[in-house]
Structure formats: C-alpha cells, structure tokens
C-alpha cells in the first residue's frame, strides 16, 4: 500500500506540439517554455504557462 504522506515523484515529459499560435513560447508549433503547467478547467486541459505574445512596437 502506498504511503499517503509521500508525494508522488514528478516525471519528465515533453510537449510535442502547441496549437496556441499567439503564445510567446510557441516557435513554429514547438513549445520553448522551460516549464509547462497543465491544469483542468472542468474536463478541459488548460496550459498554465500560456503567455500572450507581445505585439511588435509600431515604428
């Protein structure tokens, strides 16, 4: 039986593709964030690392 006081050990994983084309971490559909946090809103996964891309300054 697992020890309830012992937290599970996190494992490494990678993001294979990103559809959020307006995210600052998206480089040609690849995530460049150093760490990604995923949570659930209802039954839908949500990227907690999403950062809207800053528009380029106008000249």
Secondary structure, 3 states (H helix, E strand, C coil): CCCCCCCCCCCCCCCCCCCCCCECCEECCEECCCCCCEEEECCEEEECCCCECCCCCCC
